[in-house]
Amino acid sequence: MKKLALLIIMGWFPMLIFSQGCVDVSDDDGVKVFGFIQPQWQYSFDGNNTNSFLFNRARLGVTGSIPYDFQYYVVAELSPFFTGQPFLLDAYISYNRFMWAQGALGQFKSPFSLELYTPCHKLHTIYRSHFLVDLTSPLRDLGFQVFGGNDTTIIKYQVAIMNGTGMNVLDNNAGKDYVGRLLIQPLKGKLSFGGSFRYGLSAPSTEGVTEEDETTRFGGEIRFHTNRFNIQAEYIWGKDVGSYTTGGGCGGPGEVVQGSIERNGWYVMAYYMTGIRLEPVLKFEYYDKDMSETDKLEYITTVGISYFFNDWTRLQVNYLYRAEMDNEIDNDQFVVQFQAVF
């Protein structure tokens, strides 16, 4: 029993620095098939008792090593609730001979933010923070990345040059996006803190405009954990000139809005793994959707609990209380999600 609990606790900490959301790349030769499914039931307190069964995610992938020091990783999203059809989520080849100078080429998560880089099946709340999804878009992109260190080193870093246009599409201009993340990890990794950045130019979204759109992001993060307790917080500031995006998530169609805007947001989250496989979690989010206005604030409080049946299966229950300053909306949610990893 104690061994199982320890495995669960260790397994739910963030994975190696280049984990993309499903499994660590294997050091063994040969092909490994992996994936996970997340069937869900949602109930919305919108006055109409709107509720539905659906798939949050349904992913299937392969990974393996090629002599010498090369590894590959390919994942497809099979859930029809993103775009209506399956699509390629991650696909990259990495070179891992040197601890401090590893590289990868292909499609992968943008190296920005702790919560974004937490694998989707290891999130402690069912959903990522609303502001984080808006301000880190595109969550995945095509590009080249250099990275070094791991969860046991005092420093780890990632720097990438990316198209800036998102998954499975060509770049729309001659410029590229530059993204990076740096972490300091004292106290044998129990404490970590650091920051992220993103800067890029893209083709103008407004017809008749010749000046390119501009995206700037800065983020800070801190996390402290023991064998059972974890507390973490993040802050992200973003400025967009010409156009900006909202929504999107893990492959869903985001919305491009014309105009310039400055936004920011933060969250604080704490959870505790009990000795009976139950993990309660509490999370508070703040999102200023337009810093030039005084009434564009959104607050989300998530109260949840997870039950771990074993290393591969868990049940999550979340209640999301949403409060808007400009116009209160009946949009609270109760969500139940079952997860199986294979």
C-alpha positions as CSV (number, residue, x, y, z in Angstrom):
1,M,0.0,0.0,0.0
2,K,2.8,2.4,1.0
3,K,4.7,1.5,-2.2
4,L,1.6,2.2,-4.4
5,A,1.0,5.6,-2.7
6,L,4.6,6.6,-3.2
7,L,4.5,5.6,-6.9
8,I,1.4,7.6,-7.4
9,I,2.8,10.7,-5.7
10,M,6.1,10.5,-7.6
11,G,4.3,9.9,-10.9
12,W,2.1,12.9,-10.6
13,F,5.0,15.4,-10.3
14,P,6.1,17.0,-13.6
15,M,7.9,14.8,-15.9
16,L,11.3,15.3,-17.6
17,I,11.8,18.7,-19.2
18,F,10.8,17.6,-22.7
19,S,7.7,15.6,-21.8
20,Q,4.9,16.5,-24.2
21,G,1.9,15.3,-22.3
22,C,1.7,11.5,-22.5
23,V,4.9,9.6,-21.6
24,D,8.6,10.1,-21.3
25,V,10.6,9.1,-24.3
26,S,12.0,5.6,-23.7
27,D,15.8,4.9,-23.6
28,D,15.2,1.4,-24.9
29,D,15.3,0.5,-28.6
30,G,12.1,-0.5,-30.2
31,V,8.6,1.1,-30.5
32,K,6.4,1.8,-27.5
33,V,2.7,2.4,-28.0
34,F,1.0,4.6,-25.4
35,G,-1.9,6.9,-24.8
36,F,-4.8,7.8,-22.5
37,I,-8.5,8.6,-22.7
38,Q,-10.5,11.1,-20.6
39,P,-14.3,10.5,-20.9
40,Q,-16.3,13.2,-19.1
41,W,-19.6,14.4,-17.9
42,Q,-20.3,18.2,-17.7
43,Y,-23.1,20.0,-16.1
44,S,-23.5,23.7,-16.6
45,F,-25.4,26.0,-14.2
46,D,-26.7,28.1,-17.0
47,G,-30.4,28.0,-16.2
48,N,-31.1,25.4,-18.9
49,N,-29.6,22.4,-17.0
50,T,-27.2,21.9,-20.0
51,N,-25.2,18.7,-19.5
52,S,-23.5,16.2,-21.8
53,F,-21.2,13.2,-21.9
54,L,-18.0,13.7,-24.0
55,F,-14.3,13.0,-24.5
56,N,-12.0,15.7,-23.1
57,R,-9.0,13.9,-24.7
58,A,-8.4,10.6,-26.4
59,R,-4.7,10.3,-27.4
60,L,-2.6,7.6,-29.0
61,G,1.1,7.7,-29.7
62,V,4.3,5.9,-30.4
63,T,7.8,6.6,-29.1
64,G,11.2,5.0,-29.2
65,S,15.0,5.3,-29.5
66,I,17.2,5.1,-32.6
67,P,20.9,4.3,-32.1
68,Y,22.7,6.4,-31.2
69,D,21.2,9.2,-29.0
70,F,18.2,9.9,-31.3
71,Q,14.6,9.5,-30.1
72,Y,11.2,10.0,-31.8
73,Y,7.8,10.9,-30.4
74,V,4.5,11.0,-32.3
75,V,1.0,11.6,-30.8
76,A,-2.5,11.9,-32.4
77,E,-5.6,13.4,-30.8
78,L,-8.6,11.2,-31.6
79,S,-11.3,13.1,-29.7
80,P,-13.9,14.5,-32.1
81,F,-14.7,17.4,-29.7
82,F,-11.8,19.7,-30.8
83,T,-12.0,20.0,-34.6
84,G,-14.4,17.2,-35.5
85,Q,-11.7,14.9,-36.8
86,P,-8.4,13.4,-35.6
87,F,-5.2,15.5,-36.0
88,L,-1.5,15.3,-35.4
89,L,-0.7,16.7,-31.9
90,D,3.0,16.2,-31.4
91,A,5.7,14.9,-33.7
92,Y,9.4,15.5,-33.2
93,I,12.9,13.9,-33.4
94,S,15.3,14.7,-30.6
95,Y,19.1,14.4,-30.0
96,N,19.9,13.6,-26.4
97,R,23.6,12.8,-26.1
98,F,24.6,15.9,-24.1
99,M,22.8,16.8,-20.9
100,W,23.1,20.6,-21.4
101,A,22.8,20.8,-25.1
102,Q,19.9,18.6,-26.3
103,G,17.8,19.5,-29.3
104,A,14.5,18.7,-31.0
105,L,12.9,19.5,-34.4
106,G,9.3,19.1,-35.2
107,Q,5.9,20.0,-33.6
108,F,5.8,20.2,-29.8
109,K,4.5,22.3,-26.9
110,S,5.8,25.9,-26.7
111,P,8.3,26.0,-23.8
112,F,6.3,28.5,-21.7
113,S,4.7,28.2,-18.3
114,L,4.6,25.4,-15.6
115,E,1.0,24.5,-16.1
116,L,1.2,24.5,-19.9
117,Y,4.2,22.1,-19.7
118,T,2.5,19.8,-17.2
119,P,1.4,16.7,-19.1
120,C,-2.4,16.8,-19.8
121,H,-3.0,13.5,-18.0
122,K,-1.1,14.8,-14.9
123,L,-3.0,18.1,-14.4
124,H,-4.4,18.3,-10.9
125,T,-7.5,20.2,-12.0
126,I,-9.4,19.0,-15.0
127,Y,-8.9,22.2,-17.0
128,R,-5.9,24.5,-17.3
129,S,-6.3,28.1,-16.2
130,H,-8.5,30.2,-18.5
131,F,-6.0,33.1,-18.7
132,L,-3.1,30.8,-19.4
133,V,-4.9,29.2,-22.4
134,D,-5.6,32.7,-23.8
135,L,-2.1,34.1,-23.2
136,T,0.1,31.1,-24.2
137,S,-1.6,30.4,-27.6
138,P,-0.4,28.7,-29.7
139,L,0.1,26.0,-27.1
140,R,1.8,23.8,-29.7
141,D,3.8,24.9,-32.7
142,L,6.4,23.8,-35.3
143,G,10.0,24.7,-34.7
144,F,13.5,23.8,-33.3
145,Q,14.3,23.7,-29.6
146,V,17.5,23.5,-27.5
147,F,17.1,22.4,-23.9
148,G,19.2,21.2,-21.0
149,G,19.0,19.9,-17.5
150,N,16.3,17.9,-15.8
151,D,14.3,17.7,-12.6
152,T,17.4,16.9,-10.5
153,T,19.7,19.7,-11.7
154,I,19.9,23.1,-10.1
155,I,19.1,24.8,-13.5
156,K,17.1,23.7,-16.5
157,Y,16.3,25.6,-19.6
158,Q,14.5,25.6,-22.9
159,V,14.9,28.0,-25.9
160,A,13.0,27.6,-29.1
161,I,12.5,29.3,-32.5
162,M,9.0,28.5,-33.8
163,N,6.6,29.5,-36.7
164,G,4.2,31.2,-34.3
165,T,1.2,30.1,-36.3
166,G,0.3,26.9,-34.4
167,M,-0.1,23.3,-35.2
168,N,0.0,21.7,-38.6
169,V,0.2,24.9,-40.6
170,L,2.9,26.8,-42.5
171,D,4.4,30.1,-41.3
172,N,2.6,33.2,-42.7
173,N,5.6,35.5,-42.8
174,A,9.4,35.6,-42.9
175,G,9.8,36.1,-39.2
176,K,9.8,33.6,-36.3
177,D,8.6,33.5,-32.7
178,Y,11.3,33.2,-30.0
179,V,10.2,31.3,-26.8
180,G,12.1,30.3,-23.7
181,R,11.8,29.1,-20.1
182,L,14.4,29.0,-17.3
183,L,14.1,27.3,-13.9
184,I,16.2,27.4,-10.8
185,Q,15.7,24.3,-8.5
186,P,17.3,24.5,-5.1
187,L,16.5,22.3,-2.1
188,K,17.0,19.2,-4.1
189,G,14.2,20.2,-6.5
190,K,11.6,20.7,-3.8
191,L,11.6,24.4,-4.7
192,S,11.6,25.7,-8.2
193,F,11.1,29.2,-9.6
194,G,11.8,30.9,-12.9
195,G,10.3,32.6,-15.9
196,S,9.3,32.4,-19.5
197,F,9.2,34.7,-22.5
198,R,7.8,34.8,-26.0
199,Y,8.2,37.4,-28.8
200,G,7.2,37.3,-32.4
201,L,5.9,39.0,-35.5
202,S,3.2,37.6,-37.7
203,A,1.5,38.6,-40.9
204,P,-1.1,41.4,-40.4
205,S,-4.6,40.0,-39.8
206,T,-6.3,43.3,-40.9
207,E,-6.8,43.7,-44.7
208,G,-4.9,46.6,-46.1
209,V,-2.4,46.8,-43.2
210,T,1.2,46.4,-44.1
211,E,2.8,46.5,-40.6
212,E,3.1,43.0,-39.0
213,D,1.3,42.0,-35.9
214,E,3.4,41.8,-32.7
215,T,3.2,39.4,-29.7
216,T,5.0,39.8,-26.4
217,R,4.7,37.6,-23.4
218,F,6.5,37.4,-20.0
219,G,5.7,34.9,-17.3
220,G,6.9,34.0,-13.8
221,E,6.3,30.8,-11.8
222,I,7.1,29.3,-8.4
223,R,6.5,25.8,-7.0
224,F,7.2,24.1,-3.6
225,H,6.4,20.4,-3.0
226,T,7.0,17.7,-0.5
227,N,6.1,14.0,-0.9
228,R,2.4,14.8,-0.3
229,F,1.9,18.6,-0.4
230,N,2.3,21.0,-3.4
231,I,1.7,24.7,-3.8
232,Q,2.4,26.6,-7.0
233,A,1.6,30.0,-8.6
234,E,2.1,31.6,-11.9
235,Y,1.8,35.1,-13.5
236,I,1.6,35.9,-17.2
237,W,1.6,39.4,-18.9
238,G,0.9,39.8,-22.5
239,K,0.8,42.6,-25.1
240,D,-0.6,42.1,-28.6
241,V,-0.4,44.7,-31.4
242,G,-2.6,44.3,-34.5
243,S,-4.5,41.2,-33.4
244,Y,-4.8,38.7,-30.5
245,T,-6.2,35.2,-29.9
246,T,-8.7,33.8,-27.4
247,G,-9.4,30.2,-26.6
248,G,-8.0,27.3,-28.5
249,G,-6.7,25.0,-25.8
250,C,-5.1,21.6,-26.8
251,G,-5.9,21.9,-30.5
252,G,-9.3,23.5,-30.5
253,P,-10.0,26.3,-32.9
254,G,-9.1,29.6,-31.3
255,E,-10.6,33.0,-32.2
256,V,-8.5,35.7,-33.8
257,V,-9.7,39.2,-32.8
258,Q,-8.5,42.3,-34.6
259,G,-7.1,45.1,-32.5
260,S,-4.4,45.7,-29.9
261,I,-4.7,44.7,-26.3
262,E,-2.7,44.3,-23.0
263,R,-3.8,41.4,-20.6
264,N,-2.5,39.6,-17.6
265,G,-3.5,36.9,-15.2
266,W,-2.3,34.7,-12.3
267,Y,-3.3,31.6,-10.3
268,V,-2.5,30.0,-7.0
269,M,-3.1,26.2,-6.6
270,A,-2.5,23.8,-3.7
271,Y,-3.2,20.1,-3.4
272,Y,-2.4,17.3,-0.9
273,M,-2.1,13.6,-1.5
274,T,-3.7,11.7,1.4
275,G,-2.8,8.2,2.6
276,I,-6.1,6.8,1.2
277,R,-5.5,7.7,-2.5
278,L,-7.6,10.9,-2.3
279,E,-6.1,14.2,-3.5
280,P,-8.1,17.4,-2.7
281,V,-7.2,20.5,-4.7
282,L,-8.0,24.2,-4.5
283,K,-7.2,26.7,-7.2
284,F,-7.9,30.4,-7.6
285,E,-7.5,32.3,-10.9
286,Y,-7.5,36.0,-11.7
287,Y,-7.8,37.2,-15.3
288,D,-7.7,40.8,-16.5
289,K,-9.0,40.5,-20.1
290,D,-8.2,44.1,-21.0
291,M,-5.9,46.2,-18.8
292,S,-7.1,49.4,-20.4
293,E,-10.6,48.8,-18.9
294,T,-11.6,48.6,-15.2
295,D,-14.4,46.1,-15.5
296,K,-12.9,43.3,-17.6
297,L,-11.9,41.0,-14.7
298,E,-12.7,37.4,-14.3
299,Y,-12.3,35.2,-11.2
300,I,-12.5,31.4,-11.3
301,T,-12.3,29.2,-8.2
302,T,-11.9,25.5,-8.7
303,V,-12.6,23.0,-5.9
304,G,-11.9,19.4,-6.7
305,I,-10.9,16.0,-5.5
306,S,-9.2,13.1,-7.3
307,Y,-9.2,9.4,-6.4
308,F,-6.4,7.2,-7.7
309,F,-7.5,3.6,-8.3
310,N,-3.9,2.7,-9.3
311,D,-0.9,4.1,-11.2
312,W,-2.9,4.3,-14.4
313,T,-6.5,5.1,-13.5
314,R,-8.1,8.0,-11.6
315,L,-11.4,9.8,-11.1
316,Q,-11.6,13.6,-10.9
317,V,-14.5,15.7,-9.7
318,N,-14.3,19.5,-10.1
319,Y,-16.6,22.4,-9.3
320,L,-15.8,25.7,-11.1
321,Y,-17.2,28.9,-9.7
322,R,-16.9,31.8,-12.2
323,A,-17.4,35.5,-11.4
324,E,-17.2,38.3,-13.9
325,M,-16.9,42.0,-12.9
326,D,-18.4,43.5,-16.1
327,N,-21.4,41.2,-16.5
328,E,-22.1,38.3,-14.1
329,I,-23.0,35.2,-16.2
330,D,-24.6,31.9,-15.1
331,N,-21.7,29.8,-16.2
332,D,-20.5,27.7,-13.2
333,Q,-19.7,24.1,-14.0
334,F,-19.6,20.7,-12.4
335,V,-17.3,18.3,-14.2
336,V,-16.6,14.6,-13.6
337,Q,-13.7,13.0,-15.5
338,F,-12.5,9.4,-15.6
339,Q,-9.0,8.7,-16.9
340,A,-7.1,5.6,-18.0
341,V,-3.5,5.7,-19.1
342,F,-1.9,2.8,-21.1
